[in-house]
Amino acid sequence: MRKKQTAWLRAILSLAVVFALPGCGVADNTAGAAQVISVQAVKLGQSVDYGLSGKIIPDQENKIVAKTSGKVAEVKVDEGAVVKKGDLLIQLETDDLISQAKQAEAGLVASKAKLADTQAGARSQEIAGLESAVQSAEASLNQVNAAVEQAKSGVDLAQKTYNRLRNKYDSTSTVTKEDMDKGTYEYEKAKAAYDQSSAQQKAAEAQVAAARSKLDLAKSGATANTIEALQADVERLAASLELSNHVLADASVISPIDGIVSQRNIQPGEMAQAGTMLLTIVKMDPVQVELSVPEAQIGKMKAGSDVEVRVLHLPDKTFAGKISFVSPVSNENSTTFPVKVTIGNPDGLLLAGMLAEVYLKDYAQNGLEVPKSALIQKDNKTFVFTIQDGTAKLIEVATTDKSADWVYVMDNPNLKGSVQIVLNPSEQLLDGSKVTIE
């Protein structure tokens, strides 16, 4: 009897195990499928910023050079002074220049008198003196011609040096502003010397012509040609008087532009030589920002495009600017391109040398790059799923296109660099779903 009971008990337990095991397996599989969804994910990179760093420079910078030599009588401006175009900056002493102008005027009066006397006939005793005057005038002209040739060589060399520096300064960063200023100074100095020697040459030529005319007049009498020569002498002396008046006017140094005196290199009582740099005036409204733009971004730079500019020292302000120059040639020894941006500066807040950040208005600022395959469109809104502690979290985002496969996500407190987002989210994925990354 006991053996039969034991056999029945074993049979009942076996059936219980058979029926219980399949039930337990189905329940476990169903629970696992409901709790965890397998997804693909990508980790976001760090925030991207579309600002380009540059330095503010003056819109114009004029080196004021002395046009004539003389002792400084008065300096009207100090560094930092605001000046207008036409303002008197420096006054040289004019006593000697006034005397020269009076002498030129007296010579003109005398020449006119001689013209009148010639009409009555020349005296024979004047011939010897006139011949000597011709020889002296010709000797002076030969000396002046040699000086002109030397000055011409100097200005040609300075012009070539200036052009080479200007081309490199505008298109590359190998030439410094100090090099450019030095080249400009040397060119202005050489040009002033050449102009002065050319004026002396014209005066010497006129003296020779006048001396010969006087000699011819003395020998041949008061002919029509003689009268014409004397009239030429009158014109020469009139030109000499005009030149003296110009030199007198150049003793008053005036501002060529509206701007601010940024540097002063002369004091009252000092000698100013022709070609010496006296002052530097900068125009600070507008100002420019010099940029070196990487090759990957130069395609976005278009002359005339509007930009926004921020300055480190003025964190609460933005300035409207416009791209004024995009170089077609990269900087030497690099793949960056020179770009200039012009900004209005009516309040004088922007100073030369300040560091600035330039932002294109057509591109998002402070965003993350996100693949379009992670986006979900619903109810005219855009979402992404982030993964937080193994749970899918639905986040609304605002985007702008970057390319066919990527977008920029605008600044969002729920999206930061290194956060994981779901790629190609399925319809089964819901806000709060438990996920595992494939």
Buried (B, 14 or more C-beta within 10 A) or exposed (E): EEEEEEEEEEEEEEEEEEEEEEEEEEEEEEEEEEEEBEBEBBEBEEBBEBBBEBBBBBBBBBBBBBBBBBBBBEBBBEEEBEBEEEBEBBBBBBEBBEEBBEEBBEBBEEBBEBBEEBEEEBEEEBBEEBBEBBEEBBEBBEEBBEBBEEBBEBBEEBBEBBEEBBEBBBBBBEBEEEEBBBBBBBBBBBBBBBBBBBBBBBBBBBBBBBBBBBBBBBEEEBEEEBBEBBBBBBBBBBBBBEBBBEBBEBBBBBBBBBBBBBBBEBEEEEEBEBBBBBBBBBBBBBBBBBBBBEEEBBEBBEEEBEBBBBBEEBEEEEBEBBBBBBBEEBBEEEEBBBBBBBBEBEEEBBEBEBEBBBBBEEBBBBBBBBBEBBBBEEEEEBBBBBBEEEEBBBBEBBBEEBEEEEBBBBEBEEBEEEBBBBBEBEEEBEEEBEBEEE
